[in-house]
Amino acid sequence: MATRQDFTSWVHDALAEYGGEASIVDVAKHIWAHHETDLRASRDLFYTWQYDMRWAAKRLRDEGRMAAADATPKGIWALKR
């Protein structure tokens, strides 16, 4: 079963697998492809996981691990280089 805290590493891992930069949709697809079973077993989190994924991105930005939202094109997330 997944928790909200898992999303920080999941978002980071997805971006790393895409070479450090990907669309938000591609990050969501990656998380679904790799963690569908965990998400389905996570009760209410199953219904909020895409929202929680976005909060994880904010945490990564706050930690300095992800580029600021205004430093990338709209809809693109990138790891800080």
Summary of the structure (lengths in Angstrom):
residues: 81
radius of gyration: 12.0
end to end distance: 31.8
largest distance: 35.7
contacts: 229
relative contact order: 0.23
helix: 62%
strand: 10%
